[in-house]
Amino acid sequence: MIDLFTGILSTAFLAGGVLALGALGEVLAERVGVINLGLEGLMALGGISAIITVSQYPVPTAGLLVAIIVGLVFGSLFAAGTVLLRANQTLCGLALTILGSGLAAAVGRPFSGQPARATFDSIAIPLLSKIPVLGESFFSQNLLLYIIWIVLPILIHWLLFSTRHGINMRAVGESPAAADAVGIPVTPIRFCYVTAGASLASAAGGYLTLAFVPSWSDGIVAGRGWIAVALVIFAGYRPYRVAFGALLFGIITALGFVGQARNWPITPALLSMFPYLGTIAFMIVPALIWKRMHRRLAAPAALGVGYFRDQD
Amino acid sequence: MAAAGHNVLHLVWEVIDSSFGTQVGLEDLGLLLSPLVLTGLAAAVTLRMGLWNIGAEGQFYAGAVCATAIGLFYSGPSPLMLVAMAIAGVIGGAAWICIPAVARAFLEVNEIITTLLMNFVAILLVNALCTGPWRDKAQAITSATAAIPYKVPELAGDLHWGLGVAVLLAIAMALILTFTKWGFEVRIAGGNREAALYAGVPVQKRLLQVMLLSGGIAGLAGMLEVAGTVHHLQGGISNNFGYLGVVVAVIASGAPLAVIAAGLLMAVILNGGIVLQSHGVSTYEVLSLTGLVLFFVAAGEQLAHYQLTTLAPRQPLP
């Protein structure tokens, strides 16, 4: 029983890491008022660029770095469209998803199905890995997990809620006109954080192909980008909740894997539908039960709205 | 594509020639056009309501599944069966969008994400059916259902009446949106929700109706693809038509008649992709090209409305 629990949790940390990383990036973008629906495409691009990099130069960190750079490039393209040109954010996000998924699949054909030539290896932390369940499931895995589950949530929470700069960021997301009036540089802040968020999403793709799966195949992202976007809404745009939610979704995914491995009497197809159906349920149920809480965890007021100085 | 080392001008000529130059090319174009117009319409009606139905892909599959179920397991005279399959397709598509629609109308749950996630469920369902219970044992290699005996009658050559249905539906939608009270209410609710509520439009009800209608149209597209073009159910039958429909609707800016023209543009691009495959250009490159087109449409739409305005100088206070 303990073994089963440890196994589920260990897979949950691994699988949820992709969602946590992507969703934390999305939190950055949405907090400054830009909804990035291109996460799916960014993850695909990050995943394939990491795989290609390690096939030439087998160092996993290099692969992740290239994924981040690719994310910066495509993120700035997206930010140029949404923030500078103020084009429709939904549309640009869909375009990025289609472009990213198509491009990654086209470039990645020669690499399809091959295992990654270098991966992030698991390292057991001396003392902590002896803790009963958590030791084996969390402290004996690759080092990226600490960044995803501990460093980044704390860092982003601190940035958003404990610094002057974070207040400025949130002001830009809630009311860009008011922020502009007190001298906060609205456009630069939006541009920077949308791009930074995109690089995190792309890094999530790199993590997916170098640490979690670790290989490339067509359609490997399989909706994780969209689940990450949903997770941000479910978590009320707060970094700690995002991490917690990602773990929850990781557990749902892990249950699917464990169920398949142990021949539970449920069809495998239904088990693979779990994450998607679970996500939809997690979007609907909170709205159904806690109407007031739903309002407290509401989206930034200016989310999805382009900002024009001198107009409304 | 030039970066991939192809002679672009030569390829462009090849695409145009093979799409419009031959009878077969035109038929293929028409076969691509009808599902694109239908999924485009599905996305367009929701756009008019200020909503996004990104789940036409899933509703397409759902419609195909329901139509296949009728076609495989019941028998009767062909016209009757086709009507039954069409109804099943519409119901299947509408059922697939039901949960996102209700959640959107009454709980304000973001419909973009819920409709999209249902796509993955639909794809898994179709794959499970085609490799499992519905698999045709006679064909050992492919994982598809047995052939469905009922076929949509042909219009010309391989081209079937699905295109006629699609075009008629586009015209009907244009008339409904322009001339009926229902269409007017949908348009003002999409334009300004508060104003519509104030004017006494039952916005939630219209929201629900528009989304169900959208799902139904996408489901019909799935039924026509099964009964008209492919003649059996298989994984990947939707060929990204659902996603491309969103692109079509956006290019047409939600106007049903413009959907036909935008659908034609997309069909040429797609058909071009099929032609180009023989030159070593993959469908994925075509897909990423579509993404780029969408991005430029988004940027262009904004720039087209861009104008320099000068503010009137403030009057000094007396």
HADDOCK unambig.tbl for C-alpha pairs under 7 A between the chains (distance, minus, plus):
assign (segid A and resid 81 and name CA) (segid B and resid 299 and name CA) 6.11 0.50 0.50
assign (segid A and resid 85 and name CA) (segid B and resid 299 and name CA) 6.60 0.50 0.50
assign (segid A and resid 85 and name CA) (segid B and resid 302 and name CA) 6.99 0.50 0.50
assign (segid A and resid 87 and name CA) (segid B and resid 298 and name CA) 5.62 0.50 0.50
assign (segid A and resid 87 and name CA) (segid B and resid 299 and name CA) 5.22 0.50 0.50
assign (segid A and resid 87 and name CA) (segid B and resid 302 and name CA) 5.38 0.50 0.50
assign (segid A and resid 88 and name CA) (segid B and resid 298 and name CA) 6.13 0.50 0.50
assign (segid A and resid 91 and name CA) (segid B and resid 298 and name CA) 6.18 0.50 0.50
assign (segid A and resid 92 and name CA) (segid B and resid 295 and name CA) 5.53 0.50 0.50
assign (segid A and resid 92 and name CA) (segid B and resid 298 and name CA) 6.32 0.50 0.50
assign (segid A and resid 95 and name CA) (segid B and resid 291 and name CA) 4.54 0.50 0.50
assign (segid A and resid 95 and name CA) (segid B and resid 292 and name CA) 6.56 0.50 0.50
assign (segid A and resid 95 and name CA) (segid B and resid 294 and name CA) 5.37 0.50 0.50
assign (segid A and resid 95 and name CA) (segid B and resid 295 and name CA) 5.25 0.50 0.50
assign (segid A and resid 96 and name CA) (segid B and resid 291 and name CA) 6.47 0.50 0.50
assign (segid A and resid 98 and name CA) (segid B and resid 287 and name CA) 6.79 0.50 0.50
assign (segid A and resid 98 and name CA) (segid B and resid 288 and name CA) 6.09 0.50 0.50
assign (segid A and resid 98 and name CA) (segid B and resid 291 and name CA) 4.88 0.50 0.50
assign (segid A and resid 99 and name CA) (segid B and resid 287 and name CA) 6.85 0.50 0.50
assign (segid A and resid 99 and name CA) (segid B and resid 288 and name CA) 4.07 0.50 0.50
assign (segid A and resid 99 and name CA) (segid B and resid 289 and name CA) 6.83 0.50 0.50
assign (segid A and resid 99 and name CA) (segid B and resid 291 and name CA) 4.22 0.50 0.50
assign (segid A and resid 99 and name CA) (segid B and resid 292 and name CA) 6.13 0.50 0.50
assign (segid A and resid 100 and name CA) (segid B and resid 288 and name CA) 6.83 0.50 0.50
assign (segid A and resid 102 and name CA) (segid B and resid 284 and name CA) 4.61 0.50 0.50
assign (segid A and resid 102 and name CA) (segid B and resid 285 and name CA) 6.16 0.50 0.50
assign (segid A and resid 102 and name CA) (segid B and resid 287 and name CA) 5.20 0.50 0.50
assign (segid A and resid 102 and name CA) (segid B and resid 288 and name CA) 4.43 0.50 0.50
assign (segid A and resid 103 and name CA) (segid B and resid 284 and name CA) 6.43 0.50 0.50
assign (segid A and resid 103 and name CA) (segid B and resid 285 and name CA) 6.20 0.50 0.50
assign (segid A and resid 103 and name CA) (segid B and resid 288 and name CA) 5.29 0.50 0.50
assign (segid A and resid 105 and name CA) (segid B and resid 284 and name CA) 6.05 0.50 0.50
assign (segid A and resid 106 and name CA) (segid B and resid 282 and name CA) 6.68 0.50 0.50
assign (segid A and resid 106 and name CA) (segid B and resid 284 and name CA) 5.01 0.50 0.50
assign (segid A and resid 106 and name CA) (segid B and resid 285 and name CA) 5.71 0.50 0.50
assign (segid A and resid 226 and name CA) (segid B and resid 113 and name CA) 6.56 0.50 0.50
assign (segid A and resid 230 and name CA) (segid B and resid 113 and name CA) 6.57 0.50 0.50
assign (segid A and resid 269 and name CA) (segid B and resid 124 and name CA) 6.21 0.50 0.50
assign (segid A and resid 269 and name CA) (segid B and resid 125 and name CA) 6.88 0.50 0.50
assign (segid A and resid 269 and name CA) (segid B and resid 128 and name CA) 6.04 0.50 0.50
assign (segid A and resid 273 and name CA) (segid B and resid 121 and name CA) 5.54 0.50 0.50
assign (segid A and resid 273 and name CA) (segid B and resid 124 and name CA) 6.99 0.50 0.50
assign (segid A and resid 276 and name CA) (segid B and resid 117 and name CA) 5.72 0.50 0.50
assign (segid A and resid 276 and name CA) (segid B and resid 121 and name CA) 6.77 0.50 0.50
assign (segid A and resid 280 and name CA) (segid B and resid 114 and name CA) 5.82 0.50 0.50
assign (segid A and resid 283 and name CA) (segid B and resid 109 and name CA) 6.71 0.50 0.50
assign (segid A and resid 284 and name CA) (segid B and resid 103 and name CA) 6.52 0.50 0.50
assign (segid A and resid 284 and name CA) (segid B and resid 109 and name CA) 6.50 0.50 0.50
assign (segid A and resid 287 and name CA) (segid B and resid 107 and name CA) 6.14 0.50 0.50
assign (segid A and resid 288 and name CA) (segid B and resid 107 and name CA) 6.84 0.50 0.50
